[in-house]
Amino acid sequence: MKFCPKCGSVLLTNKEGKLYCPNCKTELKRAKKRISITMHHSPKETTIVVGEKESQIKTMPTIKVVCPRCGNDEAYWWFAQTRSIDESTTQFFRCTKCGYTWREYS
């Protein structure tokens, strides 16, 4: 981003590739230097969802909620951060009777 040397406004580019100030109408030649930016990021972390084997361990907390598949009124529950850190967590439920797993976004 470049600024006008006379008034300090942000310079814009016209059709000919020249920089101009929309405020004071100053025109400047565009520099031929190009800048290339390469961004590297690490892959997203995997979300760990409680598997079938782990669900057989009866230490998970339970809650009174109706299973949408079988109508049972009790399910195991846990929270996981499935979206970005500035968004709320996702609550997972697993029916104690049929094992159906569903989620609820906060």
Secondary structure, DSSP 8 states (H G I E B T S, - for coil): --B-TTT--B-EE-TTS-EE-TTT--EE-----------------------HHHHTSTTS-EE----TTT--S-EEEEEE--S-TTS--EEEEEETTT--EEEEE-
